[in-house]
Every structure is written in structure tokens, then in C-alpha cells.
Amino acid sequence: MSISFYSRGKHSRNLGHFASMVNMATLDGQLSAEEETMLNRFAQRLNITETEYKEVLKNPSSFPLDPPNSAEKRLQRLHDLFQIIYADHMIDEDERFLIEKYAIGLGYSEAQAQKLIKRSIEIYSKGFSFEDYQYLINKKD
């Protein structure tokens, strides 16, 4: 019974995370081909069904952000969102504002979120894997 409950909780977090990515991707209007390809990949990785995918696309804000407990998983979620943002190779002010809100929603303080976003933009404009991203974020200046 507890395994089933855990699975539903994990899936609920994945659904909320996926909805966050859809919010990012649709912030500037319609989905680009790159964003749609990336969302499809994330949907598969997060075990999002086709029905859920369509539901999220219709109304992504109806799925709450449910942050994971581990620092590494929160950082992974932030990295995923940056992948969506940088699908078009740039970040605009609306995306920057929203990613900061999501970082705070993931459990980072406002100061931590601003520092992470600034550092992430420096890193992500060059395109890195999650492992490289994690290393560079955690690297002490």
C-alpha cells in the first residue's frame, strides 16, 4: 500500500514539474518545434501519459508545483526548466521572472534563487549536461 502511495506522490510531483516546463515553453506564445520535442522527451522520462500531456497543455497552471525533498532533485528540476528555456537559445525577461518564481517554489530563498539563476544563465548559455551543470553550480568561486 505504501509503495502505491509513494508512486502516486512521485507521479504527482512529476506532473507538476512537467506543467512547470509547459508554462516555461508557452510563456512566449506557441510552442516551437524544439520546445515540443523537448517536452515530448520530458513527458516520456517523467511517465506522463498522452491524456495527461494534453490536459497539461490545456491548463498547465492547474497542476501545482510539488518540490522534491532532495537538493540534487531540486537542482535537476531547475536544470530541466533551463533546458526548456534555452530550447530557443535565449532567455527573455518573462522567462527569467518565471524561473525565479519556480526556484523559490522549489524551496530556494529569494537570494539563493537569484544567485542560482544568474549562475545558471552564465552556464546554460554555453549548453551543459546536468552533471556539468551540477558541478559548476556547486563549485565554490
N, C-alpha and C positions, 0 to 999 in steps of 0.2 A: 504494500500500500504506500509506504513512504517513497519508494522508487518512482511510482506513478506520479505522486505529488511533486517530487523533485523534477521529473521530466516536464510536467506541465509548467512549473515555475520557470525552468530554464527556457522552455519554448516561448513563454510569455515575455521573458527578457529579450529573447532573440527577435520576437515580433516587434517589440518596442524599439529595439535597436534598428531593425530594418525600416520601420516607419521614420525614424530619425534620418536615415540615409535618403529615403524618398523625399522628406522635407528639404534636405540639402539639395538634392538633384533638381527638384521642381521650383526652387526659390527664384530662379531667373526665368521662369516661364516653362516651356515644354522640355521634355527630356531629349537630350541629344542622343545620337546613336551610341556614343561612347558611354554615357551615363546609363543608358538602358542595358547595354552589355554588362557593365559592372554590376548593376542592380540584379540582373539575372544570375550572375555568378554568386553574389552575396546571398540571394534567395536560396540557391542550392546549398551553399555552405551552412546556412542557418536553418535549413529544413523548413523553409516557408513553402506551403502548398500553393498551387496555382490559384485556388479560390482565395486564400489569404492574401496573395500577391495583388490580386485585383481589388480586394477590399481595402488594402493599404493604399493603393494608388488612388482610389476614390476619395479617401479621407484619412491621410496619414496622421493628422493631429488627434484622431480618436484613440490612438494607441499610446499609452503612457510610457515614458522612459523609466525603466526599472534597472538601475545600475548594478553591475556585479559587485561582489564583495572584495575581490582581489584587485590589488593595484595594477598587476600585469593585465588583467582582463579589461579594466577601465581604460588603460592605455591602448590596448588593442582596439577597443571601440572608437576611441579618438582617432587612431590611425585609420580605421575603416572609413570614418567620416571624411578625413582628409583625402582619402583615395577618391571618394565621390566628388569632393570639391575640386580636386585637381584633375578630374577627367577632362576638363576643357583647358587645362594647363594654366589656370589663373584663379585667384580668389578675389571676389569683389566685397564691398563693404557690407552688404546684406549677409553674405555667407560668413564673413568674419564675425559679425554680430551674433548670428545664429550658432556658430560653432562655439563661441564663448559661452552662450547660454547652455548649450549641451554639455560643455566641460563642467560648468557649475552643477548642472543636473546630474552629472556622473559622480559628483562628490568632491570636486576640487574647489578650493576657496577662490574668490574673485581674483586675488593676487596670483595664486598658482595658475589659474586658468589663463590669465593674460600672459604670464611668462611662458606657459606651455604653447599657447597659440603663436606667440612671437617666434619662439624657437622652432616650432613645427613649420611655420611658413618659411623660415630660413632653410630648414632641412628639406621640406617637401617640394620646394620649388626646383630641387635637384633630382627628385624621384628616388626613393629608397624602399627597400624591403622593410617589413615590420621589425626584423631583428636589428637591422642597421638603425632604424628609427628609434627603437627602444634603447639601444646603446648610446646614441647621440643625445637623446633626451636626458638620460640618466648620468651622462658624463659630466663631471664637475669641471667648471670653467677654470 
